[in-house]
Amino acid sequence: MNIQSLLELNSLFPESKYVQLATVDKNNQPSVRTVVFREFVQSTSDIIIHTDIRSEKMRHLSHCRNVQICWYFSQSREQFRISGDVEMVDSNNESLRHLRVAQWQKLSKAAKSAYFAGHPGAALPLDDVNQHSVHTQNDFSEVSNKFVLLLVRPHQVDHLDLNTNPHTRIASKLENNFWQEKRLNP
Amino acid sequence: MNIQSLLELNSLFPESKYVQLATVDKNNQPSVRTVVFREFVQSTSDIIIHTDIRSEKMRHLSHCRNVQICWYFSQSREQFRISGDVEMVDSNNESLRHLRVAQWQKLSKAAKSAYFAGHPGAALPLDDVNQHSVHTQNDFSEVSNKFVLLLVRPHQVDHLDLNTNPHTRIASKLENNFWQEKRLNP
């Protein structure tokens, strides 16, 4: 089974919607956080992730567009480490506007409201619990200009299968639009 | 509750033994993989991770000792992003030899055998399934010279609690041996 089919198969498990996204900051220090895998862009291996244009990861991506995603499937005991580069789809992107609007429409009201709330990562008084309250009457039909899609385009995948003994490890690399596989020592 | 107590409490859940460790390679590209949290070094916040001296992450650490760990607790719906620097305890380290030996003794025979097997990440024929077989008669009482402890010493923690609405985010920073907390917009 090829790498794309494996990922698609695994992504169907509900537990599989969380992945870890690693970036480097402007001082070349490593950074990693859990993000939600939304879906693949239709007919491609591009992974859709949502973010706020004011987020820390956006600052990292403006410095370096290469990322690595770690996707661990506890159900199947497989880990995929996906290296790729990121296209950022913000409110200025006309050609992918339909994709951004479609993703916005799938969000809950609570998720949408965060894009109208205070600056992510800004300092708050320790007892402040009201920073979202201004927008609870909004219906959020308009896409927030803070809402950005990250499209992660894989060019290398390291696949580790923990079900075999010894474990099985396959490195796949995209070369001229074909995935070339190489078996590695685990 | 302080950050150390929170981590200790959460680390007791069996599902909590997997964390994601992010490093940067020599080209300053991001890298992330799932590793096993072993335990804290007694009476400290130092996190013990095992690795093979021949592993990719060892090459990354020789370039940059700063790492970030992403620790997501699905039970409590909390994420900790832990920035720290790494001390590598290999066979040349005399002062922490007791710690390295004690960690070795806790490993299963299968886990120990990997440190006597082929080079991690080396290419294998796609049908090779016998690379561990040479060592199955060994009792592994001697610590492999490939076995290395990584001690991750936290100096900054970003704690996100998804149970509240809006989410609660606290940044903690170690300053003069005290954790200073700051509440952030999520």
Chai-1 contact restraints between the chains, C-beta under 6 A:
chainA,res_idxA,chainB,res_idxB,connection_type,confidence,min_distance_angstrom,max_distance_angstrom,comment,restraint_id
A,Q20,B,Q20,contact,1.0,0.0,6.0,A-B,restraint_1
A,Q20,B,V32,contact,1.0,0.0,6.0,A-B,restraint_2
A,Q20,B,C70,contact,1.0,0.0,6.0,A-B,restraint_3
A,A22,B,A22,contact,1.0,0.0,6.0,A-B,restraint_4
A,A22,B,P30,contact,1.0,0.0,6.0,A-B,restraint_5
A,A22,B,V32,contact,1.0,0.0,6.0,A-B,restraint_6
A,T23,B,P30,contact,1.0,0.0,6.0,A-B,restraint_7
A,V24,B,V24,contact,1.0,0.0,6.0,A-B,restraint_8
A,V24,B,N28,contact,1.0,0.0,6.0,A-B,restraint_9
A,V24,B,P30,contact,1.0,0.0,6.0,A-B,restraint_10
A,N28,B,V24,contact,1.0,0.0,6.0,A-B,restraint_11
A,N28,B,N28,contact,1.0,0.0,6.0,A-B,restraint_12
A,Q29,B,N66,contact,1.0,0.0,6.0,A-B,restraint_13
A,P30,B,A22,contact,1.0,0.0,6.0,A-B,restraint_14
A,P30,B,T23,contact,1.0,0.0,6.0,A-B,restraint_15
A,P30,B,V24,contact,1.0,0.0,6.0,A-B,restraint_16
A,P30,B,P30,contact,1.0,0.0,6.0,A-B,restraint_17
A,P30,B,V67,contact,1.0,0.0,6.0,A-B,restraint_18
A,P30,B,Q68,contact,1.0,0.0,6.0,A-B,restraint_19
A,S31,B,Q68,contact,1.0,0.0,6.0,A-B,restraint_20
A,V32,B,Q20,contact,1.0,0.0,6.0,A-B,restraint_21
A,V32,B,A22,contact,1.0,0.0,6.0,A-B,restraint_22
A,V32,B,V32,contact,1.0,0.0,6.0,A-B,restraint_23
A,V32,B,Q68,contact,1.0,0.0,6.0,A-B,restraint_24
A,V32,B,C70,contact,1.0,0.0,6.0,A-B,restraint_25
A,R33,B,C70,contact,1.0,0.0,6.0,A-B,restraint_26
A,R33,B,R81,contact,1.0,0.0,6.0,A-B,restraint_27
A,T34,B,Y72,contact,1.0,0.0,6.0,A-B,restraint_28
A,T34,B,Q79,contact,1.0,0.0,6.0,A-B,restraint_29
A,N66,B,Q29,contact,1.0,0.0,6.0,A-B,restraint_30
A,V67,B,P30,contact,1.0,0.0,6.0,A-B,restraint_31
A,Q68,B,P30,contact,1.0,0.0,6.0,A-B,restraint_32
A,Q68,B,S31,contact,1.0,0.0,6.0,A-B,restraint_33
A,Q68,B,V32,contact,1.0,0.0,6.0,A-B,restraint_34
A,C70,B,Q20,contact,1.0,0.0,6.0,A-B,restraint_35
A,C70,B,V32,contact,1.0,0.0,6.0,A-B,restraint_36
A,C70,B,R33,contact,1.0,0.0,6.0,A-B,restraint_37
A,Y72,B,T34,contact,1.0,0.0,6.0,A-B,restraint_38
A,Q79,B,T34,contact,1.0,0.0,6.0,A-B,restraint_39
A,R81,B,R33,contact,1.0,0.0,6.0,A-B,restraint_40
A,G118,B,N185,contact,1.0,0.0,6.0,A-B,restraint_41
A,H119,B,N185,contact,1.0,0.0,6.0,A-B,restraint_42
A,P120,B,N185,contact,1.0,0.0,6.0,A-B,restraint_43
A,G121,B,L184,contact,1.0,0.0,6.0,A-B,restraint_44
A,A122,B,N185,contact,1.0,0.0,6.0,A-B,restraint_45
A,A123,B,K182,contact,1.0,0.0,6.0,A-B,restraint_46
A,L124,B,R183,contact,1.0,0.0,6.0,A-B,restraint_47
A,L124,B,N185,contact,1.0,0.0,6.0,A-B,restraint_48
A,L126,B,R183,contact,1.0,0.0,6.0,A-B,restraint_49
A,H132,B,P166,contact,1.0,0.0,6.0,A-B,restraint_50
A,P166,B,H132,contact,1.0,0.0,6.0,A-B,restraint_51
A,K182,B,A123,contact,1.0,0.0,6.0,A-B,restraint_52
A,R183,B,L124,contact,1.0,0.0,6.0,A-B,restraint_53
A,R183,B,L126,contact,1.0,0.0,6.0,A-B,restraint_54
A,L184,B,G121,contact,1.0,0.0,6.0,A-B,restraint_55
A,N185,B,G118,contact,1.0,0.0,6.0,A-B,restraint_56
A,N185,B,H119,contact,1.0,0.0,6.0,A-B,restraint_57
A,N185,B,P120,contact,1.0,0.0,6.0,A-B,restraint_58
A,N185,B,A122,contact,1.0,0.0,6.0,A-B,restraint_59
A,N185,B,L124,contact,1.0,0.0,6.0,A-B,restraint_60
